[in-house]
Amino acid sequence: MNIKLLKIIVIFMGVIIILGFIFLCIGIYSKIKNFDNLYANELIIKKIPDHNIQKYYISNDSLVVEYENENNFLIMIYKISTGRITSKIQLLK
């Protein structure tokens, strides 16, 4: 009885190891497949009408663009990894 139970446990553990190896291969393949697209991101910023770009700079993971108009200053902060606006600050003159 003990030998049959031991054989069943060994077979079950072998199946778990094989399944783990398959999932590991699938994970590595998906990482390699997405590695090419890692640096293919582009961040396109359209100029705001009636505003001039005063200056821009990169701070941490953000791109800060400062616009100027006759009436106000506008500061837009974009997240570089997603390209979305995280903050919009408007200062009146």
N, CA, C and O atoms as a GROMACS GRO file, in nm:
protein
  372
    1MET      N    1   0.082  -0.120   0.000
    1MET     CA    2   0.000   0.000   0.000
    1MET      C    3   0.087   0.126   0.000
    1MET      O    4   0.055   0.222  -0.070
    2ASN      N    5   0.193   0.128   0.076
    2ASN     CA    6   0.279   0.245   0.081
    2ASN      C    7   0.348   0.271  -0.052
    2ASN      O    8   0.366   0.387  -0.090
    3ILE      N    9   0.387   0.168  -0.124
    3ILE     CA   10   0.457   0.184  -0.251
    3ILE      C   11   0.360   0.240  -0.356
    3ILE      O   12   0.400   0.325  -0.436
    4LYS      N   13   0.236   0.196  -0.358
    4LYS     CA   14   0.138   0.250  -0.453
    4LYS      C   15   0.113   0.398  -0.425
    4LYS      O   16   0.106   0.478  -0.518
    5LEU      N   17   0.100   0.434  -0.299
    5LEU     CA   18   0.079   0.574  -0.263
    5LEU      C   19   0.200   0.658  -0.302
    5LEU      O   20   0.185   0.770  -0.351
    6LEU      N   21   0.319   0.605  -0.282
    6LEU     CA   22   0.440   0.676  -0.318
    6LEU      C   23   0.450   0.695  -0.470
    6LEU      O   24   0.492   0.802  -0.515
    7LYS      N   25   0.412   0.595  -0.546
    7LYS     CA   26   0.414   0.608  -0.693
    7LYS      C   27   0.316   0.716  -0.739
    7LYS      O   28   0.347   0.794  -0.829
    8ILE      N   29   0.199   0.718  -0.679
    8ILE     CA   30   0.098   0.819  -0.717
    8ILE      C   31   0.149   0.959  -0.685
    8ILE      O   32   0.132   1.052  -0.764
    9ILE      N   33   0.211   0.975  -0.569
    9ILE     CA   34   0.264   1.106  -0.531
    9ILE      C   35   0.376   1.148  -0.626
    9ILE      O   36   0.382   1.265  -0.665
   10VAL      N   37   0.464   1.056  -0.663
   10VAL     CA   38   0.574   1.088  -0.754
   10VAL      C   39   0.521   1.126  -0.892
   10VAL      O   40   0.572   1.220  -0.954
   11ILE      N   41   0.422   1.055  -0.941
   11ILE     CA   42   0.362   1.087  -1.072
   11ILE      C   43   0.294   1.224  -1.066
   11ILE      O   44   0.307   1.303  -1.159
   12PHE      N   45   0.222   1.252  -0.958
   12PHE     CA   46   0.155   1.381  -0.943
   12PHE      C   47   0.257   1.495  -0.940
   12PHE      O   48   0.236   1.598  -1.003
   13MET      N   49   0.366   1.477  -0.868
   13MET     CA   50   0.470   1.580  -0.861
   13MET      C   51   0.537   1.599  -0.997
   13MET      O   52   0.574   1.711  -1.033
   14GLY      N   53   0.554   1.491  -1.073
   14GLY     CA   54   0.610   1.501  -1.207
   14GLY      C   55   0.520   1.582  -1.299
   14GLY      O   56   0.568   1.663  -1.378
   15VAL      N   57   0.390   1.560  -1.289
   15VAL     CA   58   0.294   1.636  -1.369
   15VAL      C   59   0.299   1.784  -1.332
   15VAL      O   60   0.296   1.870  -1.419
   16ILE      N   61   0.308   1.813  -1.203
   16ILE     CA   62   0.318   1.953  -1.159
   16ILE      C   63   0.445   2.017  -1.213
   16ILE      O   64   0.442   2.132  -1.256
   17ILE      N   65   0.557   1.946  -1.212
   17ILE     CA   66   0.683   2.000  -1.265
   17ILE      C   67   0.671   2.027  -1.414
   17ILE      O   68   0.718   2.130  -1.461
   18ILE      N   69   0.611   1.937  -1.488
   18ILE     CA   70   0.595   1.955  -1.633
   18ILE      C   71   0.504   2.074  -1.662
   18ILE      O   72   0.533   2.154  -1.750
   19LEU      N   73   0.394   2.086  -1.588
   19LEU     CA   74   0.305   2.201  -1.607
   19LEU      C   75   0.375   2.332  -1.572
   19LEU      O   76   0.357   2.432  -1.642
   20GLY      N   77   0.453   2.333  -1.467
   20GLY     CA   78   0.528   2.453  -1.431
   20GLY      C   79   0.628   2.490  -1.538
   20GLY      O   80   0.645   2.609  -1.568
   21PHE      N   81   0.694   2.393  -1.597
   21PHE     CA   82   0.790   2.419  -1.704
   21PHE      C   83   0.719   2.476  -1.827
   21PHE      O   84   0.772   2.566  -1.892
   22ILE      N   85   0.602   2.425  -1.858
   22ILE     CA   86   0.525   2.476  -1.972
   22ILE      C   87   0.485   2.622  -1.949
   22ILE      O   88   0.500   2.705  -2.038
   23PHE      N   89   0.434   2.653  -1.828
   23PHE     CA   90   0.397   2.791  -1.797
   23PHE      C   91   0.518   2.884  -1.798
   23PHE      O   92   0.508   2.999  -1.840
   24LEU      N   93   0.633   2.834  -1.753
   24LEU     CA   94   0.755   2.913  -1.757
   24LEU      C   95   0.796   2.946  -1.900
   24LEU      O   96   0.835   3.059  -1.929
   25CYS      N   97   0.787   2.849  -1.989
   25CYS     CA   98   0.820   2.872  -2.130
   25CYS      C   99   0.724   2.972  -2.195
   25CYS      O  100   0.766   3.058  -2.272
   26ILE      N  101   0.597   2.961  -2.163
   26ILE     CA  102   0.497   3.056  -2.216
   26ILE      C  103   0.526   3.197  -2.165
   26ILE      O  104   0.517   3.292  -2.242
   27GLY      N  105   0.561   3.211  -2.037
   27GLY     CA  106   0.593   3.343  -1.981
   27GLY      C  107   0.716   3.404  -2.045
   27GLY      O  108   0.717   3.523  -2.075
   28ILE      N  109   0.820   3.324  -2.064
   28ILE     CA  110   0.942   3.374  -2.127
   28ILE      C  111   0.915   3.416  -2.271
   28ILE      O  112   0.965   3.518  -2.317
   29TYR      N  113   0.836   3.337  -2.343
   29TYR     CA  114   0.802   3.370  -2.482
   29TYR      C  115   0.725   3.502  -2.489
   29TYR      O  116   0.753   3.584  -2.576
   30SER      N  117   0.630   3.523  -2.399
   30SER     CA  118   0.553   3.647  -2.403
   30SER      C  119   0.640   3.769  -2.368
   30SER      O  120   0.621   3.876  -2.424
   31LYS      N  121   0.735   3.753  -2.276
   31LYS     CA  122   0.826   3.863  -2.242
   31LYS      C  123   0.915   3.897  -2.361
   31LYS      O  124   0.938   4.015  -2.389
   32ILE      N  125   0.967   3.796  -2.431
   32ILE     CA  126   1.052   3.820  -2.548
   32ILE      C  127   0.972   3.885  -2.660
   32ILE      O  128   1.022   3.973  -2.730
   33LYS      N  129   0.847   3.842  -2.677
   33LYS     CA  130   0.762   3.897  -2.782
   33LYS      C  131   0.732   4.045  -2.756
   33LYS      O  132   0.728   4.124  -2.851
   34ASN      N  133   0.711   4.085  -2.631
   34ASN     CA  134   0.680   4.223  -2.597
   34ASN      C  135   0.804   4.309  -2.579
   34ASN      O  136   0.792   4.431  -2.566
   35PHE      N  137   0.922   4.250  -2.578
   35PHE     CA  138   1.046   4.326  -2.559
   35PHE      C  139   1.073   4.419  -2.676
   35PHE      O  140   1.129   4.527  -2.656
   36ASP      N  141   1.033   4.380  -2.798
   36ASP     CA  142   1.055   4.464  -2.914
   36ASP      C  143   0.975   4.593  -2.907
   36ASP      O  144   1.021   4.697  -2.956
   37ASN      N  145   0.857   4.590  -2.848
   37ASN     CA  146   0.770   4.707  -2.841
   37ASN      C  147   0.802   4.797  -2.721
   37ASN      O  148   0.734   4.898  -2.701
   38LEU      N  149   0.902   4.762  -2.642
   38LEU     CA  150   0.931   4.837  -2.520
   38LEU      C  151   0.977   4.979  -2.549
   38LEU      O  152   0.937   5.072  -2.480
   39TYR      N  153   1.061   4.996  -2.652
   39TYR     CA  154   1.114   5.128  -2.682
   39TYR      C  155   1.052   5.188  -2.807
   39TYR      O  156   1.106   5.284  -2.863
   40ALA      N  157   0.939   5.135  -2.853
   40ALA     CA  158   0.876   5.185  -2.974
   40ALA      C  159   0.772   5.293  -2.946
   40ALA      O  160   0.705   5.339  -3.038
   41ASN      N  161   0.758   5.333  -2.821
   41ASN     CA  162   0.658   5.434  -2.786
   41ASN      C  163   0.700   5.571  -2.836
   41ASN      O  164   0.818   5.608  -2.828
   42GLU      N  165   0.604   5.645  -2.885
   42GLU     CA  166   0.627   5.783  -2.927
   42GLU      C  167   0.531   5.872  -2.849
   42GLU      O  168   0.417   5.835  -2.823
   43LEU      N  169   0.579   5.986  -2.814
   43LEU     CA  170   0.497   6.084  -2.744
   43LEU      C  171   0.483   6.205  -2.835
   43LEU      O  172   0.578   6.280  -2.854
   44ILE      N  173   0.363   6.223  -2.891
   44ILE     CA  174   0.337   6.334  -2.983
   44ILE      C  175   0.250   6.435  -2.909
   44ILE      O  176   0.141   6.403  -2.862
   45ILE      N  177   0.301   6.556  -2.901
   45ILE     CA  178   0.229   6.663  -2.831
   45ILE      C  179   0.189   6.768  -2.933
   45ILE      O  180   0.274   6.822  -3.005
   46LYS      N  181   0.061   6.797  -2.940
   46LYS     CA  182   0.012   6.900  -3.032
   46LYS      C  183   0.023   7.037  -2.965
   46LYS      O  184   0.000   7.052  -2.844
   47LYS      N  185   0.059   7.135  -3.044
   47LYS     CA  186   0.070   7.272  -2.994
   47LYS      C  187  -0.070   7.326  -2.968
   47LYS      O  188  -0.161   7.310  -3.048
   48ILE      N  189  -0.085   7.391  -2.855
   48ILE     CA  190  -0.213   7.449  -2.818
   48ILE      C  191  -0.230   7.580  -2.895
   48ILE      O  192  -0.138   7.662  -2.898
   49PRO      N  193  -0.345   7.601  -2.958
   49PRO     CA  194  -0.366   7.725  -3.034
   49PRO      C  195  -0.354   7.849  -2.944
   49PRO      O  196  -0.394   7.847  -2.828
   50ASP      N  197  -0.297   7.955  -3.000
   50ASP     CA  198  -0.278   8.084  -2.932
   50ASP      C  199  -0.182   8.077  -2.813
   50ASP      O  200  -0.180   8.167  -2.729
   51HIS      N  201  -0.103   7.972  -2.804
   51HIS     CA  202  -0.002   7.959  -2.698
   51HIS      C  203   0.133   7.931  -2.762
   51HIS      O  204   0.142   7.862  -2.864
   52ASN      N  205   0.237   7.983  -2.702
   52ASN     CA  206   0.374   7.955  -2.746
   52ASN      C  207   0.442   7.866  -2.642
   52ASN      O  208   0.420   7.883  -2.522
   53ILE      N  209   0.523   7.772  -2.689
   53ILE     CA  210   0.597   7.687  -2.596
   53ILE      C  211   0.711   7.769  -2.539
   53ILE      O  212   0.800   7.814  -2.611
   54GLN      N  213   0.707   7.788  -2.408
   54GLN     CA  214   0.810   7.865  -2.340
   54GLN      C  215   0.933   7.778  -2.315
   54GLN      O  216   1.044   7.816  -2.351
   55LYS      N  217   0.913   7.662  -2.253
   55LYS     CA  218   1.022   7.566  -2.233
   55LYS      C  219   0.962   7.430  -2.201
   55LYS      O  220   0.844   7.417  -2.171
   56TYR      N  221   1.049   7.329  -2.210
   56TYR     CA  222   1.008   7.192  -2.177
   56TYR      C  223   1.128   7.120  -2.119
   56TYR      O  224   1.243   7.151  -2.152
   57TYR      N  225   1.100   7.024  -2.031
   57TYR     CA  226   1.206   6.946  -1.970
   57TYR      C  227   1.148   6.816  -1.916
   57TYR      O  228   1.027   6.800  -1.901
   58ILE      N  229   1.239   6.723  -1.888
   58ILE     CA  230   1.200   6.592  -1.836
   58ILE      C  231   1.238   6.587  -1.689
   58ILE      O  232   1.350   6.618  -1.652
   59SER      N  233   1.143   6.547  -1.607
   59SER     CA  234   1.165   6.533  -1.464
   59SER      C  235   1.109   6.398  -1.420
   59SER      O  236   0.988   6.375  -1.428
   60ASN      N  237   1.195   6.310  -1.374
   60ASN     CA  238   1.160   6.173  -1.335
   60ASN      C  239   1.096   6.101  -1.454
   60ASN      O  240   1.162   6.083  -1.557
   61ASP      N  241   0.971   6.061  -1.442
   61ASP     CA  242   0.902   5.992  -1.551
   61ASP      C  243   0.800   6.084  -1.617
   61ASP      O  244   0.700   6.037  -1.671
   62SER      N  245   0.825   6.214  -1.612
   62SER     CA  246   0.729   6.311  -1.664
   62SER      C  247   0.797   6.409  -1.758
   62SER      O  248   0.914   6.444  -1.741
   63LEU      N  249   0.720   6.452  -1.858
   63LEU     CA  250   0.762   6.557  -1.949
   63LEU      C  251   0.681   6.681  -1.913
   63LEU      O  252   0.558   6.678  -1.916
   64VAL      N  253   0.750   6.788  -1.879
   64VAL     CA  254   0.683   6.912  -1.839
   64VAL      C  255   0.697   7.011  -1.954
   64VAL      O  256   0.808   7.043  -1.997
   65VAL      N  257   0.583   7.061  -2.004
   65VAL     CA  258   0.581   7.158  -2.113
   65VAL      C  259   0.513   7.284  -2.061
   65VAL      O  260   0.401   7.280  -2.010
   66GLU      N  261   0.582   7.397  -2.076
   66GLU     CA  262   0.528   7.524  -2.031
   66GLU      C  263   0.489   7.609  -2.152
   66GLU      O  264   0.572   7.635  -2.240
   67TYR      N  265   0.364   7.651  -2.156
   67TYR     CA  266   0.311   7.735  -2.263
   67TYR      C  267   0.289   7.876  -2.208
   67TYR      O  268   0.267   7.894  -2.089
   68GLU      N  269   0.294   7.975  -2.299
   68GLU     CA  270   0.269   8.112  -2.257
   68GLU      C  271   0.174   8.179  -2.356
   68GLU      O  272   0.181   8.156  -2.477
   69ASN      N  273   0.087   8.260  -2.303
   69ASN     CA  274  -0.009   8.337  -2.379
   69ASN      C  275  -0.005   8.479  -2.324
   69ASN      O  276   0.062   8.504  -2.224
   70GLU      N  277  -0.076   8.574  -2.387
   70GLU     CA  278  -0.080   8.711  -2.333
   70GLU      C  279  -0.146   8.714  -2.196
   70GLU      O  280  -0.112   8.798  -2.112
   71ASN      N  281  -0.241   8.625  -2.173
   71ASN     CA  282  -0.320   8.629  -2.051
   71ASN      C  283  -0.274   8.532  -1.942
   71ASN      O  284  -0.300   8.557  -1.824
   72ASN      N  285  -0.208   8.424  -1.980
   72ASN     CA  286  -0.178   8.324  -1.877
   72ASN      C  287  -0.058   8.236  -1.915
   72ASN      O  288  -0.011   8.237  -2.029
   73PHE      N  289  -0.012   8.162  -1.817
   73PHE     CA  290   0.086   8.055  -1.836
   73PHE      C  291   0.012   7.923  -1.820
   73PHE      O  292  -0.079   7.912  -1.738
   74LEU      N  293   0.051   7.825  -1.898
   74LEU     CA  294  -0.012   7.694  -1.889
   74LEU      C  295   0.100   7.590  -1.879
   74LEU      O  296   0.188   7.586  -1.964
   75ILE      N  297   0.094   7.508  -1.775
   75ILE     CA  298   0.194   7.403  -1.755
   75ILE      C  299   0.123   7.268  -1.768
   75ILE      O  300   0.029   7.239  -1.695
   76MET      N  301   0.169   7.188  -1.863
   76MET     CA  302   0.113   7.055  -1.887
   76MET      C  303   0.219   6.952  -1.849
   76MET      O  304   0.334   6.963  -1.892
   77ILE      N  305   0.181   6.854  -1.770
   77ILE     CA  306   0.272   6.748  -1.728
   77ILE      C  307   0.221   6.617  -1.787
   77ILE      O  308   0.110   6.574  -1.757
   78TYR      N  309   0.305   6.554  -1.870
   78TYR     CA  310   0.272   6.429  -1.936
   78TYR      C  311   0.352   6.315  -1.873
   78TYR      O  312   0.469   6.332  -1.840
   79LYS      N  313   0.289   6.201  -1.856
   79LYS     CA  314   0.361   6.082  -1.811
   79LYS      C  315   0.426   6.019  -1.934
   79LYS      O  316   0.356   5.989  -2.032
   80ILE      N  317   0.556   6.000  -1.931
   80ILE     CA  318   0.628   5.954  -2.049
   80ILE      C  319   0.589   5.811  -2.088
   80ILE      O  320   0.577   5.781  -2.206
   81SER      N  321   0.570   5.725  -1.990
   81SER     CA  322   0.542   5.584  -2.023
   81SER      C  323   0.407   5.564  -2.089
   81SER      O  324   0.391   5.473  -2.170
   82THR      N  325   0.308   5.648  -2.055
   82THR     CA  326   0.175   5.631  -2.113
   82THR      C  327   0.140   5.738  -2.215
   82THR      O  328   0.057   5.715  -2.303
   83GLY      N  329   0.203   5.856  -2.206
   83GLY     CA  330   0.172   5.966  -2.296
   83GLY      C  331   0.050   6.045  -2.255
   83GLY      O  332   0.006   6.133  -2.329
   84ARG      N  333  -0.006   6.017  -2.140
   84ARG     CA  334  -0.126   6.087  -2.094
   84ARG      C  335  -0.090   6.208  -2.008
   84ARG      O  336   0.016   6.214  -1.947
   85ILE      N  337  -0.182   6.302  -2.004
   85ILE     CA  338  -0.164   6.421  -1.922
   85ILE      C  339  -0.193   6.384  -1.777
   85ILE      O  340  -0.300   6.332  -1.745
   86THR      N  341  -0.097   6.411  -1.689
   86THR     CA  342  -0.119   6.383  -1.547
   86THR      C  343  -0.163   6.508  -1.472
   86THR      O  344  -0.240   6.500  -1.376
   87SER      N  345  -0.114   6.625  -1.516
   87SER     CA  346  -0.153   6.750  -1.451
   87SER      C  347  -0.160   6.862  -1.553
   87SER      O  348  -0.087   6.864  -1.652
   88LYS      N  349  -0.249   6.955  -1.525
   88LYS     CA  350  -0.264   7.074  -1.608
   88LYS      C  351  -0.278   7.192  -1.512
   88LYS      O  352  -0.374   7.200  -1.435
   89ILE      N  353  -0.181   7.284  -1.517
   89ILE     CA  354  -0.178   7.397  -1.425
   89ILE      C  355  -0.187   7.525  -1.507
   89ILE      O  356  -0.110   7.545  -1.601
   90GLN      N  357  -0.281   7.611  -1.470
   90GLN     CA  358  -0.299   7.737  -1.541
   90GLN      C  359  -0.274   7.851  -1.443
   90GLN      O  360  -0.338   7.860  -1.338
   91LEU      N  361  -0.180   7.938  -1.478
   91LEU     CA  362  -0.145   8.053  -1.397
   91LEU      C  363  -0.183   8.181  -1.472
   91LEU      O  364  -0.141   8.201  -1.586
   92LEU      N  365  -0.261   8.267  -1.409
   92LEU     CA  366  -0.301   8.392  -1.472
   92LEU      C  367  -0.192   8.496  -1.450
   92LEU      O  368  -0.124   8.497  -1.348
   93LYS      N  369  -0.176   8.583  -1.548
   93LYS     CA  370  -0.076   8.691  -1.537
   93LYS      C  371  -0.133   8.806  -1.459
   93LYS      O  372  -0.064   8.907  -1.439
   0.00000   0.00000   0.00000
